[in-house]
Amino acid sequence: MAQGLGRRRSVRTGLALLALTLCGGAKSVSAEQPATAPATFRNPILFADYSDPDVIRVGTAYYMVSSSFHFSPGIPILRSYDLVHWTIIGSVLPRLPFAPEYDMPGPHSLTDKISKPVGGTRYAGGVWAPSIRHHNSRFYVYWATIDEGVFMATAGDPAGPWSKPVQVIDERMLEDPCPFWDEDGTAWLVHSRHGAGPLILHRMSADGTRVLDKGEVIVEDKANLPILEGPKFYKRNGWYYIFAPIGGVEKGQQVALRARNIRGPYEWRVVLEQGSTRLEGPHQGGWIETPSGEGWFAHFNSTGAFGRIVHLQPVRWVDDWPVMGRPLAGKTSGEPMMTPPRPNTGHAPTRDRLQDSDEFSAPKLGLQWAWNHNPDDERWSLSARPGWLRLEAGEAQHLVTARNTLTQVLQGPESRITARIDLSHMADGQRAGLTLFGVRPSWIGAVRERGATHLVLAREGEEQAGPRLTADTIELRAEVGRDQTVRYSYRLGTGGFTPLGDAIPLARFSWWKGSRPALFTFNKRAPSGRIDVDWFHVDHPELNP
């Protein structure tokens, strides 16, 4: 973790080596910890918005994908060797090519005061609930975009490059696809419909690039299986299993369905529920087994502004039914465990973690970054001023309709984010700064008007002017607390940080995503002006030793 947020640029050279380790195109830190590591771990394993996780094991490595919706690049690939510590190794989609709206062409109906309609954009669109599988020495990822259809891509290396997306089904309002290859090589695809249910099964071509039929409903029971979605296909001991959540994002449960024939009929059980815990809605995820035969289930829990964070539960089998977490007396299900025994993966615990801080010294952006939509590549650069990120202002009336807002996942339960920004080339009408991005965003930054630059605190589009700024550079800080509020502050020169305004509640759900720390600039008058960002530092508590 980056420490010492007031570091001088003289340490940049040494930190560049760390940046090359943590950022795109380089190997991530995965040093093993001592053999005396604790016998348990603490949930969540990812206190970060990796919603709808799916997980596989290939050899001794585990790979995770999650929903990325409108953010670009899309579908992050995470890797772990111990199932507890994870790092980002790549993305499936360099850009979202599915429709012009992913480039935010407008006209825009959205403002910083409302959450919809999202006209001229694809907020809440994009990638929903991807699945990852490994078949015939290749990795496969399937996903739906709610407005365009079901797609897939393949790769020999999960870090990429990935093939261009192939449209498997040309139909809107489908969601949550998962492929399955049977022992005889027959390929299948299961998915749901928008609104959650029913589950629909297709035969696929052997290469998984197209469906061979219109599909048949194999599970539909709105009374007992309401909001049935997120299916994941497995086979064990001759049984076909579908693991799927019911009941909705915040309050639901996890069920397992099984049948002797892949077409059904399927019987079902609840296998994970809240029980006596405070963890509402523990469900939707992926099941894996370690080389030692242990079963584990990675699932999400909806936590408001932090998004849907990832927990890991042990899985045991009773009469060919899975029971997840701590078994509940008198029930077929289990409840979440907050300190389970550490998985026996055959690999010592690592120091892998999600990338966050960035010195902008590498030739590529770090893998932690994603733009709010497809970026305008003519308006950002890492080479125009080496060691700095340059953002040029496009024309926009609102932060949420501005392109090239550069975001990363918010990590909890607390985070402190600080950025050093050169404001000396701002133009009249330009806004720039640090935001917790999402629905009705707040931000701290600078506004240039009539030749003068002022510090500003903004909330839901309302700007409160602060002191005039005469220095070229400023440090901006956002501190996110366990109460899901953000407090902004700033520093000029080498003194302390000065608070600006009171604590501001974060949006609890932003187009299916949590709030995200981000850098931005836009101009209300014309595409004019720029900022340079020296560094972006993140401090937060570590969760697992």
Residue, then its C-alpha position, 0 to 999 in steps of 0.5 A: m500500500a502506498q504510504g506517505l501521501g505528501r511524498r516529493r517527486s524525488v522518490r518517483t524513480g524508486l516508486a516507478l519500479l513498484a508501479l511497473t509491478l502493480c500496473g498493466g503488462a507486468k507481473s503482480v506482487s505474489a510473494e508468499q507469506p511465512a508458514t505461520a499465517p493464521a489458520t483462518f481468514r476474514n470475510p469479505i475477501l474483497f471489500a470492493d465492488y466485484s459484483d456477480p462473481d464467477v470463479i474457476r480453477v485452472g491448475t493451481a491458479y484461480y480466476m475471477v470475473s465480475s460485472s463491469f456494466h458501462f465501465s471501459p475496459g470491461i470484464p476485469i480478470l482477477r487471479s489468486y493462488d490462495l483464494v483469499h488474496w486477489t490481484i487484477i491481471g487483465s480485462v476481456l474487453p479493451r473497449l465496449p463495441f456494442a453500440p454508439e451510446y458507449d461513446m456517450p454521443g448524446p443528446h443527454s437527458l441525464t444530469d448530476k441531480i438525477s439517476k435516469p433517464v440515461g439517454g445518450t449513454r449506457y449507464a447500467g448497460g454493458v456487461w451483466a454477470p459474466s461467466i468464465r470457463h476453461h475448455n480444451s486449453r482455452f478460457y471462455v467468458y460469456w456475458a450479456t448486455i441488456d440492450e444488445g444480446v449475449f456475447m463470448a470471447t476466448a483466450g489462451d492466457p486469461a491475462g489476454p489478449w482476448s478474441k473480439p466479442v462474438q454475438v452468440i444470441d442476437e436478442r435484447m433483455l437477456e441476462d446472466p449466461c453460463p456455458f457448459w461442455d458435457e463429457d461427450g463435448t456437447a455444448w450448452l448455454v443457460h441464461s435468464r431473462h431481464g426481470a429474473g427468470p425463467l432459466i432457458l437452455h440452448r444447445m450450442s455449437a461445439d466451439g461455443t460461438r452460436v446457439l443451435d436452437k431457440g431455447e427451452v424453459i427448464v426452470e420456472d417457479k415464480a412462487n417458490l423461486p422468485i427473481l431467479e437469475g445468475p445461473k451457473f452450470y456444473k456436473r458432479n457424480g452424474w448430477y447436473y447442477i445449476f447454482a442460482p440466486i433467488g429473491g433479489v440483490e439485497k435480500g436473496q438466498q442461494v439455491a442449488l438445482r439438480a437433475r439427472n438429465i440436463r433438460g430437467p426436471y430439476e429439484w431444488r434446495v436453498v443452500l445459503e441464507q442469512g440465518s442468524t448473521r447480519l449478512e443480508g442477501p448472501h448469494q450469487g457466485g461461483w463454486i470451485e474445488t481446490p486440488s485437495g478436494e475442498g469446496w468453496f463458494a465465492h458470493f456477493n453481499s450488497t453493501g450500499a455505496f461499496g457495491r456488492i463485495v465478495h465473500l468466500q464460504p466453505v462447501r460440503w456435500v450431503d447426499d449430493w447436495p451442497v451446503m454452504g457456510r455454517p450448516l443450520a440446524g434442522k435445515t438443508s442450508g448454511e449461513p455465512m461464516m465471517t472467519p472460516p478456516r483458511p482454504n487448503t489450496g496447496h499454496a501458502p498465503t500470498r501478499d497479492r492485493l487489488q492495485d490502487s495507487d498510481e504514480f503514472s510513471a508506467p507506459k500504460l494505465g494501471l489495471q485498476w483503472a476504468w473509464n466511465h464509458n469508452p474514452d476519447d483517446e485524443r484527450w488523455s495521455l501518459s506520454a505528453r508529460p512523462g510521469w504525469l497523467r494528462l486529461e484534456a477537457g471535453e465539452a459537457q454540462h454535467l460530470v455524469t455526461a462528461r467523457n474520460t472520467l477515470t475511475q477505480v473500484l472503491q475499497g472498504p471499509e474505509s479509504r483515503i484517496t489523495a491526488r496531486i494535480d497541476l491546474s495551471h493550464m485550465a481554461d474558462g468554463q473548465r471543471a476538474g478534480l477528485t470525485l466519488f463518482g456515481v449517481r448524483p456525484s459529489w466532488i472537490g476541485a477547481v473551476r476556472e472562470r473569468g481568468a481566475t481559478h477557485l476551489v469548489l465543493a460540488r454536490e449533485g451539481e450544486e457548486q459552492a465556491g471556496p478560496r481563489l487558487t493562485a498556486d499551480t498545483i493542489e492536493l485533493r483528498a477524499e476520505v470515505g468512512r464506514d458510515q459511507t460518507v465522504r469528507y473532502s479536504y485540500r492542501l496547498g504547499t507543504g502544510g496540513f490538509t484543510p477540510l472543505g464542507d461537511a460529510i456527504p453521503l455516498a450514493r448507495f447504488s449507482w447504475w448497479k455499481g458502487s461509488r468509485p473514486a475518480l479523476f475528471t475534467f470537463n468544460k461547460r463552454a467548449p472543449s478547452g483546457r487541461i490538467d496534469v495529475d502527478w500521482f493518485h494515492v490510496d490508503h485503506p485498512e488491510l483485511n487479511p494477513 
